[in-house]
C-alpha cells in the first residue's frame, strides 16, 4: 500500500477512535445538581459538620473504610499497639467500632482526626470565614452513570492562603447523587463473568 494512503487511513482510524471516546462523556451545565452538592460537601468538611457530610457520601465506601480500619486494628503486632489505635477513636474494644453504622464510624473517625490535629479555634474560624469554592467543570460518563467535578478551593489561616484542586466523583443511586470518595484513588475491577464488582485496597 502506498505510504500516503496508509497514513491517511491511520489518521482516519485514530480520528474515529478519538470521536468514539469523547461520545461517552459530556460536559454538564453549571446548574447540574452535583455542582451544588460538591459545594455543600466541601463546606461541611471545613465546618466539621460530619453528620451532613456522611449523608452525602456513598454508603458502600464508608462501609469499606470501616471494615479496613477494623481489620488493621485486629492485625496490630501487639496488644499495646491495638489499644493505642483504639484510643485514637476514644473506644476501649474493637466491638465498639464494629457496632457502629458506617456513617457513625465516619463521624467518629473525622472527629478523632481533628482532635489529634488540635487546631487553634481562631484558625478554624478563619478558614471557615474565608472559604471559597469554585466548580471549574462537571463532566458526565454517560455509559457508567458517573459525574466528575473539578473544584478549586481557597481558604486562609492567620498566616497563609491555602488553595487546593479536587476531583470529586458522583454516582447516581436512585434519584440521588452521592459522592464516591475512592474513585480517583482505587481501580474499579469488574470480573469478566459479571458476577460481582470489587474495589481493592489502594496501594
C-alpha positions as a LaTeX table, in Angstrom:
\begin{tabular}{lrrr}
\hline
Residue & $x$ (\AA) & $y$ (\AA) & $z$ (\AA) \\
\hline
Unk1 & 0.00 & 0.00 & 0.00 \\
Unk2 & 1.22 & 3.50 & $-0.81$ \\
Unk3 & 2.66 & 5.23 & 2.30 \\
Unk4 & 0.47 & 8.31 & 1.84 \\
Unk5 & $-2.68$ & 6.19 & 1.62 \\
Unk6 & $-1.62$ & 4.22 & 4.72 \\
Unk7 & $-1.08$ & 7.43 & 6.68 \\
Unk8 & $-4.49$ & 8.70 & 5.59 \\
Unk9 & $-6.20$ & 5.53 & 6.75 \\
Unk10 & $-4.39$ & 5.57 & 10.08 \\
Unk11 & $-5.36$ & 9.20 & 10.61 \\
Unk12 & $-8.99$ & 8.39 & 9.85 \\
Unk13 & $-8.95$ & 5.45 & 12.27 \\
Unk14 & $-7.37$ & 7.49 & 15.06 \\
Unk15 & $-9.87$ & 10.27 & 14.49 \\
Unk16 & $-12.76$ & 7.82 & 14.70 \\
Unk17 & $-11.45$ & 6.32 & 17.95 \\
Unk18 & $-10.99$ & 9.76 & 19.48 \\
Unk19 & $-14.54$ & 10.71 & 18.49 \\
Unk20 & $-15.90$ & 7.45 & 19.89 \\
Unk21 & $-14.12$ & 8.05 & 23.18 \\
Unk22 & $-15.48$ & 11.56 & 23.51 \\
Unk23 & $-19.01$ & 10.42 & 22.79 \\
Unk24 & $-19.10$ & 8.50 & 26.10 \\
Unk25 & $-18.65$ & 11.67 & 28.15 \\
Unk26 & $-20.14$ & 15.13 & 28.01 \\
Unk27 & $-19.71$ & 18.44 & 29.86 \\
Unk28 & $-22.62$ & 19.39 & 32.09 \\
Unk29 & $-24.14$ & 22.82 & 32.81 \\
Unk30 & $-23.07$ & 24.64 & 35.95 \\
Unk31 & $-26.55$ & 24.30 & 37.44 \\
Unk32 & $-26.39$ & 20.49 & 37.47 \\
Unk33 & $-27.28$ & 19.16 & 40.99 \\
Unk34 & $-23.75$ & 17.81 & 41.50 \\
Unk35 & $-22.39$ & 21.35 & 41.32 \\
Unk36 & $-24.31$ & 22.41 & 44.42 \\
Unk37 & $-23.72$ & 19.10 & 46.15 \\
Unk38 & $-19.96$ & 19.36 & 45.87 \\
Unk39 & $-20.07$ & 22.87 & 47.36 \\
Unk40 & $-22.26$ & 21.61 & 50.20 \\
Unk41 & $-19.91$ & 18.71 & 50.90 \\
Unk42 & $-16.72$ & 20.79 & 50.97 \\
Unk43 & $-18.41$ & 23.41 & 53.17 \\
Unk44 & $-19.44$ & 20.66 & 55.59 \\
Unk45 & $-15.87$ & 19.37 & 55.71 \\
Unk46 & $-14.43$ & 22.79 & 56.54 \\
Unk47 & $-17.21$ & 23.45 & 59.09 \\
Unk48 & $-16.72$ & 19.94 & 60.51 \\
Unk49 & $-20.38$ & 19.08 & 60.02 \\
Unk50 & $-19.66$ & 15.39 & 59.76 \\
Unk51 & $-23.21$ & 14.06 & 60.04 \\
Unk52 & $-24.33$ & 16.03 & 57.00 \\
Unk53 & $-21.16$ & 15.13 & 55.11 \\
Unk54 & $-21.67$ & 11.42 & 55.87 \\
Unk55 & $-25.09$ & 11.50 & 54.24 \\
Unk56 & $-23.55$ & 12.87 & 51.03 \\
Unk57 & $-21.04$ & 10.02 & 50.74 \\
Unk58 & $-21.57$ & 6.63 & 49.12 \\
Unk59 & $-22.58$ & 4.18 & 51.85 \\
Unk60 & $-20.52$ & 1.33 & 50.38 \\
Unk61 & $-17.36$ & 3.48 & 50.53 \\
Unk62 & $-17.96$ & 4.30 & 54.19 \\
Unk63 & $-18.60$ & 0.64 & 54.98 \\
Unk64 & $-15.40$ & $-0.41$ & 53.20 \\
Unk65 & $-13.36$ & 2.17 & 55.13 \\
Unk66 & $-14.82$ & 0.95 & 58.41 \\
Unk67 & $-14.02$ & $-2.70$ & 57.65 \\
Unk68 & $-10.49$ & $-1.90$ & 56.50 \\
Unk69 & $-9.76$ & 0.15 & 59.63 \\
Unk70 & $-11.06$ & $-2.57$ & 61.93 \\
Unk71 & $-9.01$ & $-5.18$ & 60.04 \\
Unk72 & $-5.85$ & $-3.07$ & 60.51 \\
Unk73 & $-6.50$ & $-2.76$ & 64.24 \\
Unk74 & $-7.12$ & $-6.51$ & 64.56 \\
Unk75 & $-3.79$ & $-7.28$ & 62.92 \\
Unk76 & $-1.77$ & $-4.96$ & 65.16 \\
Unk77 & 1.52 & $-6.69$ & 66.13 \\
Unk78 & 0.96 & $-6.21$ & 69.88 \\
Unk79 & $-1.91$ & $-5.63$ & 72.28 \\
Unk80 & $-0.46$ & $-2.27$ & 73.28 \\
Unk81 & $-0.43$ & $-1.11$ & 69.65 \\
Unk82 & $-4.01$ & $-2.30$ & 69.22 \\
Unk83 & $-5.03$ & $-0.39$ & 72.33 \\
Unk84 & $-3.27$ & 2.74 & 71.09 \\
Unk85 & $-5.22$ & 2.56 & 67.82 \\
Unk86 & $-8.50$ & 2.15 & 69.69 \\
Unk87 & $-7.69$ & 5.08 & 71.95 \\
Unk88 & $-7.44$ & 7.31 & 68.88 \\
Unk89 & $-11.14$ & 6.68 & 68.38 \\
Unk90 & $-11.94$ & 7.07 & 72.06 \\
Unk91 & $-13.08$ & 3.45 & 72.48 \\
Unk92 & $-11.78$ & 0.50 & 74.52 \\
Unk93 & $-12.66$ & $-2.52$ & 72.41 \\
Unk94 & $-12.92$ & $-3.39$ & 68.72 \\
Unk95 & $-16.57$ & $-4.33$ & 69.09 \\
Unk96 & $-17.27$ & $-0.69$ & 69.95 \\
Unk97 & $-16.27$ & 0.16 & 66.37 \\
Unk98 & $-17.96$ & $-2.90$ & 64.84 \\
Unk99 & $-21.37$ & $-1.99$ & 66.24 \\
Unk100 & $-21.34$ & 1.46 & 64.63 \\
Unk101 & $-23.08$ & 2.14 & 61.34 \\
Unk102 & $-20.72$ & 3.19 & 58.50 \\
Unk103 & $-21.99$ & 6.76 & 58.87 \\
Unk104 & $-21.40$ & 6.75 & 62.63 \\
Unk105 & $-17.91$ & 5.37 & 62.11 \\
Unk106 & $-17.13$ & 8.12 & 59.59 \\
Unk107 & $-18.25$ & 10.77 & 62.07 \\
Unk108 & $-16.16$ & 9.24 & 64.85 \\
Unk109 & $-13.14$ & 8.91 & 62.56 \\
Unk110 & $-13.30$ & 12.55 & 61.44 \\
Unk111 & $-13.82$ & 13.83 & 64.97 \\
Unk112 & $-10.88$ & 11.76 & 66.21 \\
Unk113 & $-8.65$ & 13.01 & 63.42 \\
Unk114 & $-9.40$ & 16.68 & 64.10 \\
Unk115 & $-8.95$ & 16.11 & 67.82 \\
Unk116 & $-5.43$ & 14.82 & 67.14 \\
Unk117 & $-4.66$ & 17.84 & 64.96 \\
Unk118 & $-5.83$ & 20.14 & 67.74 \\
Unk119 & $-6.01$ & 23.22 & 65.52 \\
Unk120 & $-6.47$ & 26.53 & 67.29 \\
Unk121 & $-10.10$ & 27.67 & 67.35 \\
Unk122 & $-9.24$ & 31.02 & 65.75 \\
Unk123 & $-7.52$ & 29.24 & 62.83 \\
Unk124 & $-10.53$ & 27.00 & 62.22 \\
Unk125 & $-12.85$ & 30.01 & 62.38 \\
Unk126 & $-10.71$ & 31.96 & 59.92 \\
Unk127 & $-10.70$ & 29.05 & 57.45 \\
Unk128 & $-14.47$ & 28.79 & 57.67 \\
Unk129 & $-14.97$ & 32.52 & 57.16 \\
Unk130 & $-12.67$ & 32.74 & 54.13 \\
Unk131 & $-13.65$ & 29.53 & 52.33 \\
Unk132 & $-14.24$ & 29.97 & 48.61 \\
Unk133 & $-15.36$ & 27.14 & 46.33 \\
Unk134 & $-15.27$ & 27.34 & 42.55 \\
Unk135 & $-16.59$ & 24.48 & 40.44 \\
Unk136 & $-14.34$ & 24.58 & 37.38 \\
Unk137 & $-16.24$ & 21.97 & 35.44 \\
Unk138 & $-18.58$ & 18.99 & 35.50 \\
Unk139 & $-18.36$ & 16.05 & 33.13 \\
Unk140 & $-20.62$ & 13.01 & 32.85 \\
Unk141 & $-19.61$ & 9.49 & 31.89 \\
Unk142 & $-22.94$ & 8.56 & 30.39 \\
Unk143 & $-22.34$ & 4.86 & 29.95 \\
Unk144 & $-21.25$ & 4.44 & 33.59 \\
Unk145 & $-23.58$ & 6.88 & 35.28 \\
Unk146 & $-20.77$ & 8.91 & 36.84 \\
Unk147 & $-20.32$ & 12.66 & 37.16 \\
Unk148 & $-16.89$ & 14.11 & 37.92 \\
Unk149 & $-16.42$ & 17.61 & 39.34 \\
Unk150 & $-13.18$ & 19.59 & 39.20 \\
Unk151 & $-13.16$ & 22.07 & 42.06 \\
Unk152 & $-10.79$ & 24.81 & 43.23 \\
Unk153 & $-10.95$ & 25.86 & 46.88 \\
Unk154 & $-9.30$ & 28.71 & 48.72 \\
Unk155 & $-9.16$ & 29.44 & 52.44 \\
Unk156 & $-6.96$ & 31.37 & 54.83 \\
Unk157 & $-5.31$ & 30.67 & 58.13 \\
Unk158 & $-3.97$ & 33.50 & 60.27 \\
Unk159 & $-0.76$ & 33.49 & 58.23 \\
Unk160 & $-1.38$ & 31.83 & 54.84 \\
Unk161 & $-3.77$ & 31.32 & 51.97 \\
Unk162 & $-4.33$ & 27.67 & 51.08 \\
Unk163 & $-5.51$ & 26.73 & 47.59 \\
Unk164 & $-6.37$ & 23.18 & 46.56 \\
Unk165 & $-7.63$ & 21.42 & 43.45 \\
Unk166 & $-10.00$ & 18.48 & 43.85 \\
Unk167 & $-11.51$ & 15.85 & 41.58 \\
Unk168 & $-14.72$ & 14.60 & 43.19 \\
Unk169 & $-16.84$ & 11.87 & 41.64 \\
Unk170 & $-20.56$ & 11.24 & 41.98 \\
Unk171 & $-22.61$ & 8.08 & 41.49 \\
Unk172 & $-26.35$ & 8.04 & 40.87 \\
Unk173 & $-28.26$ & 6.00 & 43.44 \\
Unk174 & $-31.97$ & 6.03 & 42.78 \\
Unk175 & $-32.95$ & 9.66 & 42.35 \\
Unk176 & $-29.99$ & 11.00 & 44.32 \\
Unk177 & $-26.32$ & 11.64 & 43.64 \\
Unk178 & $-23.76$ & 10.51 & 46.22 \\
Unk179 & $-20.03$ & 11.16 & 46.38 \\
Unk180 & $-17.68$ & 8.25 & 45.73 \\
Unk181 & $-14.55$ & 9.36 & 47.63 \\
Unk182 & $-12.41$ & 6.45 & 46.44 \\
Unk183 & $-12.94$ & 6.57 & 42.69 \\
Unk184 & $-9.80$ & 8.57 & 41.91 \\
Unk185 & $-7.65$ & 6.50 & 44.28 \\
Unk186 & $-8.82$ & 2.94 & 43.63 \\
Unk187 & $-9.13$ & 0.95 & 40.44 \\
Unk188 & $-12.63$ & $-0.34$ & 39.75 \\
Unk189 & $-12.36$ & $-4.04$ & 38.97 \\
Unk190 & $-15.30$ & $-5.88$ & 37.45 \\
Unk191 & $-14.88$ & $-9.65$ & 36.91 \\
Unk192 & $-15.43$ & $-10.66$ & 33.29 \\
Unk193 & $-18.15$ & $-13.09$ & 34.36 \\
Unk194 & $-20.09$ & $-10.08$ & 35.64 \\
Unk195 & $-20.94$ & $-11.74$ & 38.95 \\
Unk196 & $-19.65$ & $-9.03$ & 41.26 \\
Unk197 & $-17.67$ & $-5.84$ & 41.41 \\
Unk198 & $-14.79$ & $-5.26$ & 43.76 \\
Unk199 & $-12.78$ & $-2.16$ & 44.56 \\
Unk200 & $-9.50$ & $-3.35$ & 46.11 \\
Unk201 & $-7.40$ & $-1.52$ & 48.64 \\
Unk202 & $-5.45$ & 1.47 & 47.41 \\
Unk203 & $-1.72$ & 0.89 & 47.24 \\
\hline
\end{tabular}
